[in-house]
Amino acid sequence: MEKERNFSHSTIIEQALKLAEETGEVCKAVRKHSSLSIDPTSMTGSIGEELADVLIYVAAIANRAGVDLAEALRAKERVNETRSWTT
């Protein structure tokens, strides 16, 4: 996708900053979904659209860092399974 859209030149730092921006847009979409006030001039997509954008940037960062996301998720879950969770 990045090559098709001419974004492959972005650095890992630029991608991380864009991820942070997209995370904010997820929060805004949740506010909108929950009928909380948001800036009426703000262009906010659905929660699903904004989460997809987050996933795109996560994948871009993983690609630049040489991280296999599927393996990273499995490894992290193995660690999480040994933890105690409180609510």
Kinemage of the C-alpha trace (Angstrom):
@kinemage 1
@onewidth
@group {chain A} dominant
@subgroup {mainchain}
@vectorlist {calphas} color= white
{ca met a 1} P 0.000 0.000 0.000
{ca glu a 2} L 2.757 2.410 0.903
{ca lys a 3} L 4.454 2.098 -2.473
{ca glu a 4} L 1.154 2.492 -4.331
{ca arg a 5} L 0.401 5.701 -2.415
{ca asn a 6} L 3.977 7.012 -2.476
{ca phe a 7} L 4.392 6.864 1.331
{ca ser a 8} L 7.296 4.422 1.410
{ca his a 9} L 9.812 7.260 1.743
{ca ser a 10} L 8.525 8.186 5.229
{ca thr a 11} L 10.902 7.459 8.094
{ca ile a 12} L 10.043 5.336 11.107
{ca ile a 13} L 9.860 8.547 13.160
{ca glu a 14} L 7.372 10.096 10.736
{ca gln a 15} L 5.297 6.915 10.800
{ca ala a 16} L 5.314 6.855 14.618
{ca leu a 17} L 4.121 10.458 14.745
{ca lys a 18} L 1.367 9.680 12.244
{ca leu a 19} L 0.380 6.685 14.392
{ca ala a 20} L -0.010 9.004 17.374
{ca glu a 21} L -2.230 11.312 15.316
{ca glu a 22} L -4.363 8.402 14.157
{ca thr a 23} L -4.709 7.164 17.744
{ca gly a 24} L -6.185 10.545 18.602
{ca glu a 25} L -8.626 10.129 15.723
{ca val a 26} L -9.716 6.768 17.176
{ca cys a 27} L -10.471 8.547 20.447
{ca lys a 28} L -12.432 11.196 18.592
{ca ala a 29} L -14.409 8.497 16.749
{ca val a 30} L -15.205 6.827 20.076
{ca arg a 31} L -16.422 10.167 21.432
{ca lys a 32} L -18.603 10.619 18.344
{ca his a 33} L -19.930 7.043 18.630
{ca ser a 34} L -20.722 7.632 22.310
{ca ser a 35} L -22.592 10.865 21.499
{ca leu a 36} L -20.025 13.006 23.290
{ca ser a 37} L -19.212 16.419 21.900
{ca ile a 38} L -16.533 16.816 19.248
{ca asp a 39} L -15.471 19.754 17.107
{ca pro a 40} L -18.299 20.097 14.572
{ca thr a 41} L -15.806 21.024 11.831
{ca ser a 42} L -13.747 17.906 12.491
{ca met a 43} L -13.666 15.222 9.816
{ca thr a 44} L -13.920 12.023 11.857
{ca gly a 45} L -14.488 8.590 10.401
{ca ser a 46} L -16.064 5.616 12.061
{ca ile a 47} L -14.261 3.695 14.783
{ca gly a 48} L -13.537 0.946 12.265
{ca glu a 49} L -12.070 3.362 9.716
{ca glu a 50} L -9.848 5.007 12.297
{ca leu a 51} L -8.702 1.662 13.738
{ca ala a 52} L -7.805 0.554 10.206
{ca asp a 53} L -5.633 3.666 9.846
{ca val a 54} L -3.899 2.798 13.135
{ca leu a 55} L -3.269 -0.726 11.892
{ca ile a 56} L -1.782 0.612 8.645
{ca tyr a 57} L 0.723 2.744 10.574
{ca val a 58} L 1.553 -0.085 12.994
{ca ala a 59} L 2.335 -2.303 10.000
{ca ala a 60} L 4.441 0.445 8.416
{ca ile a 61} L 6.488 0.842 11.589
{ca ala a 62} L 6.913 -2.934 11.871
{ca asn a 63} L 8.098 -3.098 8.256
{ca arg a 64} L 10.723 -0.414 8.846
{ca ala a 65} L 11.933 -2.097 12.045
{ca gly a 66} L 11.951 -5.617 10.584
{ca val a 67} L 9.336 -6.831 13.067
{ca asp a 68} L 7.153 -9.829 12.232
{ca leu a 69} L 3.896 -8.626 13.787
{ca ala a 70} L 2.294 -12.074 13.894
{ca glu a 71} L 5.277 -13.486 15.800
{ca ala a 72} L 5.515 -10.410 18.028
{ca leu a 73} L 1.854 -10.834 18.977
{ca arg a 74} L 2.305 -14.523 19.752
{ca ala a 75} L 5.430 -13.837 21.830
{ca lys a 76} L 3.728 -11.045 23.766
{ca glu a 77} L 0.697 -13.220 24.455
{ca arg a 78} L 2.982 -15.932 25.860
{ca val a 79} L 4.319 -13.317 28.284
{ca asn a 80} L 0.827 -12.014 29.074
{ca glu a 81} L -0.399 -15.528 29.864
{ca thr a 82} L 2.046 -15.650 32.780
{ca arg a 83} L 0.864 -12.366 34.277
{ca ser a 84} L -1.814 -11.799 36.874
{ca trp a 85} L -4.503 -9.369 35.816
{ca thr a 86} L -6.581 -7.331 38.240
{ca thr a 87} L -9.682 -5.349 37.478
